[in-house]
């Protein structure tokens, strides 16, 4: 049975077609199957206490999968780092650390969201360190929901502006950092999202041959990495 990986869905109330695409995809999973969501399931997540109506069908679909004994593992991204234990309880998802190592058909695979690999963008790395600080997160979650919504909207505007102004290569992963983390975790396969540049890359690291699978985003269509005994395959889903 294949293991599936997705990331960067960026679900938002203004993009209901992508939510429907995900719900249909989840409905097609089989009991005993495993799905890894490697960050940015939501465009923004301001806390588990925010009852956004548009997200309730997605939460129910995840819960249905858990009830059908589908294993769903959820990693934080740079947009939904405030997903917490309440969301996990309500959906049946298992929160996954970043990075995480799994056995994937006999291969030691390293799973990451991918933003920490973009080390050339030092400004973003400083921001990431702040946003992942537990004290900052506690203070943010203590704010009124309306204030958190305003902060999230402002952050989206800043992110879009920064993406337009920065060199595209600056926003991609640093290949030496990729080699470093693979060596650190003793893995020969890295699976990540974040960059929105789907592809499967093979490269050498000394005498070792390694592989990096990059997940696609869900802006125009669904994107799924299918892993099995036969290898890796990137698939597209119509939105």
C-alpha positions in Angstrom: 0.0 0.0 0.0 1.4 3.4 -1.0 2.3 6.1 1.5 1.3 9.6 0.5 2.8 13.1 1.1 1.2 16.5 0.6 2.0 20.1 1.7 1.3 23.7 0.9 -2.4 23.5 0.4 -2.8 27.0 1.9 -6.5 26.4 2.5 -8.4 29.6 2.8 -12.1 30.5 2.9 -11.6 32.4 -0.4 -10.5 29.2 -2.2 -13.3 26.7 -1.5 -12.4 24.6 -4.6 -9.1 23.5 -3.1 -10.8 22.5 0.2 -13.3 20.4 -1.9 -10.3 18.8 -3.7 -8.7 17.9 -0.4 -12.0 16.5 1.0 -12.5 14.3 -2.1 -8.9 13.1 -1.9 -9.2 12.2 1.8 -12.4 10.3 1.0 -10.5 8.0 -1.3 -7.9 6.9 1.2 -7.9 3.3 2.4 -7.8 1.9 5.9 -4.3 1.3 7.0 -2.9 3.9 4.6 -0.6 6.7 5.8 -0.8 10.4 4.8 1.9 12.9 5.8 0.9 16.6 5.5 4.2 18.5 5.7 3.1 22.0 6.6 1.0 24.9 5.4 -2.3 22.9 5.4 -3.8 26.4 6.0 -3.0 29.7 4.6 -3.0 31.0 8.2 -3.9 29.4 11.5 -4.5 31.8 14.4 -5.2 29.2 17.0 -7.3 26.1 17.7 -9.9 28.3 19.4 -10.9 30.1 16.1 -14.1 28.5 14.9 -13.7 29.3 11.2 -16.8 27.8 9.5 -15.0 27.2 6.2 -12.6 24.8 7.8 -15.2 22.6 9.6 -15.7 20.3 6.5 -12.0 19.8 6.3 -11.7 18.9 10.0 -14.6 16.5 9.6 -12.9 14.8 6.6 -9.7 14.4 8.6 -11.7 13.0 11.5 -13.5 10.5 9.2 -10.1 9.3 8.0 -8.9 8.7 11.6 -12.1 6.8 12.3 -11.4 4.7 9.2 -7.9 3.9 10.6 -6.1 6.1 8.1 -2.9 7.4 9.7 -2.6 11.2 9.2 0.6 12.9 10.3 0.6 16.7 10.4 3.7 18.9 10.5 3.7 22.7 11.1 4.5 25.0 8.2 5.5 28.7 8.2 1.8 29.7 7.9 0.1 27.3 10.4 2.7 27.0 13.1 0.0 27.7 15.7 -1.8 24.4 15.1 -2.0 22.7 18.4 -3.1 19.7 20.5 -6.8 20.7 20.4 -6.8 20.5 16.6 -5.1 17.1 16.7 -7.7 15.8 19.2 -10.6 17.1 17.1 -9.3 15.6 13.8 -7.4 12.5 14.9 -4.2 13.8 13.3 -0.8 13.1 14.9 1.4 16.2 15.2 4.8 15.6 13.7 8.0 17.3 14.7 10.1 19.1 12.1 12.4 17.4 11.2 11.2 13.8 11.5 12.7 10.6 10.3 10.7 7.6 9.2 11.3 4.2 7.6 9.9 4.4 4.1 10.0 0.9 2.4 13.4 0.2 3.8 14.8 3.7 3.2 15.6 6.2 6.0 13.6 9.2 5.0 13.9 12.7 6.5 10.7 14.8 6.5 10.7 18.6 6.8 8.5 21.5 5.9 11.5 22.9 4.1 11.6 26.6 5.2 14.6 25.9 7.5 16.5 24.8 4.5 16.3 28.3 2.9 19.4 29.5 4.8 20.4 32.1 2.2 17.3 34.1 3.2 18.8 35.2 6.5 16.0 37.8 7.1 13.4 35.1 7.0 15.4 32.7 9.2 15.5 35.4 11.9 11.7 35.8 11.6 11.2 32.1 11.7 13.2 31.8 14.9 11.0 34.4 16.5 7.7 32.9 15.4 8.7 29.4 16.6 9.6 30.7 20.1 7.2 29.1 22.6 7.0 32.3 24.7 6.0 34.4 21.6 3.4 31.8 20.6 1.9 31.9 24.1 1.6 35.6 24.0 0.1 35.6 20.5 -2.5 33.0 21.4 -3.5 35.1 24.4 -4.6 38.0 22.1 -8.3 38.4 21.1 -9.2 36.5 18.0 -10.0 39.7 16.0 -6.5 41.0 16.8 -4.9 37.7 15.7 -6.9 37.8 12.4 -5.6 41.3 11.7 -2.1 40.2 12.4 -2.4 37.2 10.1 -3.8 39.4 7.3 -0.9 41.8 7.7 1.6 39.0 7.7 0.1 37.7 4.4 0.5 41.1 2.8 4.1 41.4 4.0 4.9 37.9 2.8 3.5 38.5 -0.7 5.5 41.8 -0.9 8.7 40.1 0.2 8.2 37.3 -2.4 7.9 39.9 -5.2 11.0 41.8 -4.2 13.4 39.0 -3.4 15.5 37.0 -5.8 13.8 33.7 -6.6 17.0 31.7 -5.8 17.1 33.3 -2.4 13.8 31.7 -1.6 14.9 28.2 -2.6 16.8 25.7 -0.4 20.5 25.8 0.1 22.0 22.6 -1.4 24.8 22.5 1.2 22.2 22.7 4.0 20.3 19.8 2.3 23.5 17.7 2.3 24.2 18.7 5.9 20.8 17.7 7.3 20.8 14.4 5.4 24.2 13.5 6.9 23.1 14.7 10.4 20.1 12.3 10.3 21.7 9.5 8.5 19.1 9.6 5.7 19.4 9.2 1.9 16.0 10.7 1.1 14.6 14.1 2.0 10.9 15.0 1.4 9.8 18.6 1.9 7.5 21.3 0.7 7.6 25.1 1.2 9.3 26.1 -2.1 6.4 25.2 -4.4 8.9 23.7 -6.9 7.8 20.1 -7.2 10.4 17.7 -8.5 12.5 14.7 -7.6 16.2 15.4 -7.6 19.1 12.9 -7.3 22.6 14.1 -6.4 25.8 12.8 -5.0 27.3 13.6 -1.6 30.8 12.2 -1.6 30.4 8.5 -2.4 26.7 8.5 -1.4 23.8 9.0 -3.8 20.9 10.9 -2.2 17.4 12.0 -3.3 15.3 15.1 -2.6 11.6 15.0 -3.3 9.9 18.4 -3.3 6.1 18.6 -2.9 4.0 20.9 -5.0 1.5 23.5 -3.8 -2.3 23.3 -4.2 -3.0 26.7 -5.7 -4.3 25.5 -9.1 -4.5 21.8 -8.5 -3.7 19.1 -6.0 -0.2 17.7 -5.7 0.7 14.4 -4.2 3.9 12.4 -3.8 3.2 8.7 -3.9 5.8 6.4 -2.3 5.8 2.7 -2.7 8.2 -0.3 -3.1 8.5 0.8 -6.7 9.8 4.3 -5.9 8.5 7.8 -5.8 5.9 9.4 -8.1 4.5 13.0 -8.2 0.8 13.1 -9.1 -1.5 16.0 -9.9 -5.2 16.2 -8.8 -7.7 18.3 -10.7 -9.1 21.0 -8.4 
